[in-house]
Amino acid sequence: MQAGLKLPDVTFRTRVRDESVGGPNPFRWQDMTTDDYFAGKRVILFSLPGAFTPTCSTYQLPGFEDNFGAFQDLGIDEIYCMSVNDSFVMNKWAEAQGIKNVKVIPDGSGEFTRKVGMLVAKDNLGFGMRSWRYAAIVNNGIVEAWFEEPGRADNHGEDPYGESAPENLLKYLQNAGAEVAAE
């Protein structure tokens, strides 16, 4: 994936809270499309190898959550966290992390991740197929900027982190804003 390309059309299977369902598990299935998430908005999408994993839970997700206001000030409408995990796992992870601003997107079958070229095998960790770590600034479904960790490969021995860090995207947006102001 790269700047200027349109995100692939995918339908995501999500679980949403619905009190009308009643009972101890008041959730229902809701299909969400790429357009539902990205049309008419300028957003950050970041993807990571898995919910509840160390780097994702300690740095990346909390970093985007903590900087949500700063991103909004720089013209970002929403921040989405995607992983090749099902909706049950993604919802529980967001709840466990106390996330209020970042929205999670479950790519349970890895369809979106495969279509953007970021699906990698992580069998060396017992994960199966997962996402390589990346982030993007997306404007109305079109990639504005792409931030991919170096060394993308199946069964990579490390989990590089830095290119897709919230601090790196903040710096990019601040510099882009300074360039526009200077014109």
N, C-alpha and C positions, 0 to 999 in steps of 0.2 A: 504494500500500500504506500501511497505517497500523496503529497499535496496536489490538489486539483482533481482527484478522483472521487467519484460518488460511492458512498457506502453501499454494500450489497443489500438487497431486499430480503429480509428474513422475518419470520414470525417466531417470537419468543413465548414460551409457555411460562406464565407467571402465576403466583398465588397472591391474592390480595385479600386484606381483611374486609369482611362484610358481615356486620352484626345481624343482618336479616337471616343469615344462615343459622345462627343460634348455636347452642352447645358449647363444649369446651374448646372447639377448634373452628372458630367462625371465619373460615377462609374459603374462597372459591377460585377456580381456575379462571384466568383472563388472558387471552392472547393479546400480545402487544407486537406491533410491527416496527420495522426500522423507522418508518415515517412517524409513527406515534411518538417515538423518542426524539427524533432529530429534525423533523420538518419545522421550519419557521423559527428555529432557535440557534443560538451560538452556544455550544456546549463543549465540555471536556469529557472525553471518554478515556478511561484508563483500564487496562486489563492486566491480569496477573495470574500466576500459576494456580493459586487455589485459596479459597476461603480458609480462615483459621491458621494459615501458615505464617511463620515468624516475620519475615520482612513485610509481608502484606499487612499483617495485623499490628505490627509495631511502628512502622514508618509510613508506608504509602497511603493506606486508607485513612488513618488518623491525620496525616499531613494535609490531605485534600479537605477533609472535614474541618480542620482547624483554620484553614485558609479560605473557606468558602466566601466570606465577606470580601476579602481582598480580590478574589477572582471575580466576584460580582462587580466590584468597582472598576474592573478592567474589561467589562463588557460580556462576561460569561453568565448565561441564564441558568444553566443546570450543570451538575457534575455527575457523571455516571461511572460506576465501577462494574466491570464485567469480568466474569470468570467462567470457565468450563466446569460449572457446578450447577446442580438443579436449584429450583426456586426455594425449596425447603431449606437447603443449606445456606443459600445466599441471604434469605430472610433472617434465619437464626444468627448468622454471623453479624449482620447489621445490628440486630438487637443486642447481641453480646458486646459489640463495640460501642453501643450508645450513639449510633449514627442518626443524626436528625436532618442533615442537609444533602449529603451524597445519597443518590439513589442507586440501588443495586440492580443489575440486569443479569439474569441467569441465561447462560448459553449452554444448557445442559448437554446437548448433543455435539456441541462444538461447531455447529453449522456456520455461524457468523465468523468465528475465529478462523475456520478453514478458508472461507471465502475471502478474507482479508490477508491470507497467506501467513498466519501466525500460529497455526496449530502444530505443535511439536510433541514428540513422544517423550514422556518422563518416566519410562518404565524403570530406569535406574533408581528412582525414588519410590516406586510402587504406585505412581499416580496415573499411569496410562496416558492418554492423549490430553494435553492441557495447552493453555495459551502461553506463548512467549510474552514476556513483560514488555508493554508498550503504552503509550499515551498519544492522544490526538486532540487537536482543537478542530471542531467540526462546525461548519456554518451552513445551516439549512441542508444537511445531509452530504455536504461536500467537505472533504478533508482540507483544512486550511494549513495545518502544520502537523507533522508526524514525528514522534519521538520514540525510537526503538532502541532497546538495549543491544549492545554489541554481541556478536558471536552466536546468533540464533542457529541452533542445531538440535537435532534429536539427542536425548540423553546427555545433555550438556552437564559437565561436572560441577558447575557453579551456577549461581543465580545472580547475574549482574543487576545492579540497581544504581541508577543515577540519572540516566537520560529521561526516564519517565517519572522522576521524582517531582512532587508538587513545586518545590523550590525552583527547579529548572523551567517548568512551564510558567511560573510567575515571572521569572527573569525574562523569558521570551516575550510575554505579553507586555511587560513594562517597557522593554526595548522597542517593541512594535509601536506602542503608544507614544513613546518619545520621538520615534521617527515620523509619525503622523503629525505630531505637534510641531516639529521642526520644518515641515513642508510649507 
